[in-house]
Amino acid sequence: SLFGTNGVPPDCNLLIIAGPIDPIPAPELQAIEQYLDEGGRLFVLFNFTSLHRETGLEKILEKWGVQVGNDIVREPKNTSSGTDVIVSHFTRHPVVNPLTGSLIQLLLPRPVRRIELPSPANDGLKVEEIAFSSPQSGLARTNNRAPPQSYPLMAAVEKAKAVASERGTTRIL
C-alpha cells in the first residue's frame, strides 16, 4: 500500500494500477510520480466509471506524453456486445508483438493518445501508440456527424535516466 508516507517499495519491479474508480489521494500520487522519476515501471488500466472523475493518474501520464481521453471509443463492426472493441491493429512494439495476428477485447475503452511535450521534458522520452480501433470507430459523446476514424487505445512510454538509477529505465504501459 502507498498510504501515508509509504513510497513504492525499492524491490518493486512493476507497479500495476488496475482500473481505479475514485481519485487517488495526493500522497499516493506523489509516491507514484517519484517511483516513475526514479526509473519505475507502471502498468495502468482505466475503468470507464472513472470517466467523469479524474483519478489523478491522468495528470501524471500527461507529464509523460500520454493523454487519456474523457470519452468512450465505439466500434460499429469489431464488437461483440456494442460496448466493447475487438482490437486487431497493433504496431510493431515489443510489448504487443506477441499479439500479432490475435484479437483482444477491451470493454468501454477510452482513447489513449501520444502528446507532444516541450523540451526539455521530452528529452530521451519515447511515447508510442501501440493498439488502435478500426477506421470506422467513433466516440460515444461526440456528435454523430463527426467522421469515423481509428483511435489509439494503448500507449507505451520509455525514458532512460540521464543519471544511473537502481530501477533503470522508466516504462509505462
C-alpha positions as a printed Julia matrix, in Angstrom:
173×3 Matrix{Float64}:
   0.0     0.0     0.0
   1.12    3.54   -0.71
  -0.9     5.01    2.15
   0.58    7.78    4.26
   4.31    8.24    3.89
   4.94    4.81    2.34
   6.6     5.01   -1.04
   6.8     2.33   -3.67
   9.0    -0.43   -2.19
  12.56   -0.47   -3.58
  12.16   -4.07   -4.76
   9.03   -3.29   -6.84
   9.75   -4.24  -10.46
   6.28   -3.35  -11.78
   3.52   -1.25  -10.24
   0.1    -2.32  -11.52
  -2.86    0.02  -11.08
  -5.9    -1.83  -12.38
  -8.89    0.36  -13.05
  -9.18    2.8   -10.17
 -12.64    4.37   -9.94
 -12.03    7.02   -7.29
  -9.48    9.83   -7.1
  -6.16    8.63   -5.73
  -5.0    10.62   -2.66
  -2.24   13.18   -3.27
   0.41   11.39   -1.15
  -0.08    8.21   -3.2
   0.14   10.16   -6.47
   3.37   11.75   -5.25
   4.78    8.3    -4.45
   3.85    7.1    -7.96
   5.48   10.17   -9.54
   8.66    9.65   -7.51
   8.73    5.96   -8.47
   8.48    6.86  -12.18
  11.07    9.63  -11.86
  13.45    7.04  -10.37
  13.04    4.67  -13.33
  10.0     2.71  -12.19
   7.69    0.63  -14.35
   3.92    1.18  -14.4
   1.07   -0.8   -15.96
  -2.15    1.17  -15.67
  -5.67    0.31  -16.79
  -8.56    2.77  -16.76
 -12.09    1.88  -15.69
 -14.91    3.5   -17.63
 -16.58    4.51  -14.36
 -13.74    6.98  -13.74
 -14.65    8.74  -16.99
 -16.02   11.87  -15.34
 -13.94   11.62  -12.15
 -10.22   12.02  -12.7
  -8.15    9.6   -10.68
  -5.02   11.78  -10.72
  -3.2     9.29  -12.93
  -4.33   11.26  -15.99
  -2.21   14.25  -14.96
   0.79   12.06  -14.19
   0.56   10.41  -17.61
   0.32   13.82  -19.33
   3.74   14.67  -17.86
   4.98   11.52  -19.62
   3.44   12.39  -23.0
   0.18   10.41  -22.77
  -3.35   11.79  -22.78
  -6.2     9.59  -21.58
  -9.39   10.76  -23.31
 -12.55   11.62  -21.46
 -14.8     9.61  -23.78
 -15.52    6.02  -24.81
 -14.5     4.59  -28.19
 -17.38    2.89  -30.0
 -16.78    0.29  -32.67
 -19.67   -0.46  -35.06
 -18.33   -3.71  -36.55
 -15.5    -5.1   -34.42
 -17.62   -5.61  -31.32
 -19.41   -8.5   -29.65
 -21.76   -6.51  -27.42
 -21.77   -2.92  -28.7
 -19.9    -1.79  -25.59
 -16.59   -3.43  -26.41
 -13.92   -3.04  -29.07
 -12.24   -6.07  -30.58
  -8.71   -4.87  -31.33
  -6.68   -6.43  -34.13
  -4.47   -3.5   -35.21
  -1.18   -3.33  -33.32
   2.05   -1.55  -34.21
   5.42   -3.23  -34.05
   6.45   -2.89  -30.43
   7.98   -5.5   -28.1
   5.03   -5.36  -25.74
   2.4    -6.14  -28.42
   4.47   -8.16  -30.91
   3.2   -11.43  -29.35
  -0.36  -10.25  -30.15
   0.25  -10.0   -33.9
  -2.49  -11.98  -35.63
  -4.53  -12.12  -32.41
  -7.53  -10.23  -31.11
  -8.08   -8.62  -27.72
 -11.35   -7.38  -26.31
 -11.48   -4.03  -24.5
 -14.63   -3.1   -22.61
 -15.7     0.53  -22.95
 -12.16    1.7   -23.83
 -11.05    5.28  -23.58
  -8.81    6.78  -26.27
  -5.16    6.96  -25.2
  -3.06    9.36  -27.28
   0.54   10.41  -27.53
   1.0    14.15  -26.91
   3.98   16.36  -27.7
   5.81   17.78  -24.72
   8.06   20.84  -24.85
  11.8    20.42  -24.37
  13.43   19.53  -22.02
  10.51   17.43  -20.71
  10.62   15.24  -23.81
  14.4    14.7   -23.87
  15.02   10.97  -24.12
  11.28   10.26  -23.9
   9.8     7.78  -26.36
   6.0     7.53  -26.49
   4.29    5.2   -28.96
   0.63    4.46  -29.64
   0.56    0.67  -29.94
  -3.06   -0.52  -30.39
  -5.91    1.01  -32.4
  -9.61    0.69  -33.12
 -10.75    0.27  -36.72
 -11.16    3.29  -39.04
 -14.96    3.0   -38.62
 -14.84    3.95  -34.92
 -16.4     6.92  -33.2
 -16.64    8.42  -29.75
 -19.73    7.95  -27.58
 -20.06   11.61  -26.56
 -19.04   13.13  -29.89
 -21.62   14.4   -32.33
 -22.6    11.55  -34.67
 -21.79   13.77  -37.67
 -18.08   13.53  -36.89
 -16.37   11.31  -39.47
 -15.37    7.84  -38.28
 -11.69    7.27  -37.6
  -9.22    4.96  -35.92
  -8.46    5.79  -32.27
  -5.35    4.84  -30.31
  -6.28    2.66  -27.33
  -2.89    1.87  -25.77
   0.41    3.67  -25.42
   3.89    2.65  -24.35
   6.36    5.07  -22.74
  10.07    4.62  -22.23
  12.65    7.01  -20.83
  16.19    6.18  -19.85
  17.54    8.11  -16.91
  20.36   10.56  -17.6
  21.84    9.55  -14.24
  22.11    5.87  -13.39
  19.22    4.67  -11.27
  18.8     1.47   -9.32
  15.47    0.93  -11.05
  16.77    1.62  -14.57
  14.6     2.77  -17.46
  11.14    4.2   -16.79
   8.49    2.24  -18.67
   4.75    2.85  -18.71
   2.02    0.9   -20.47
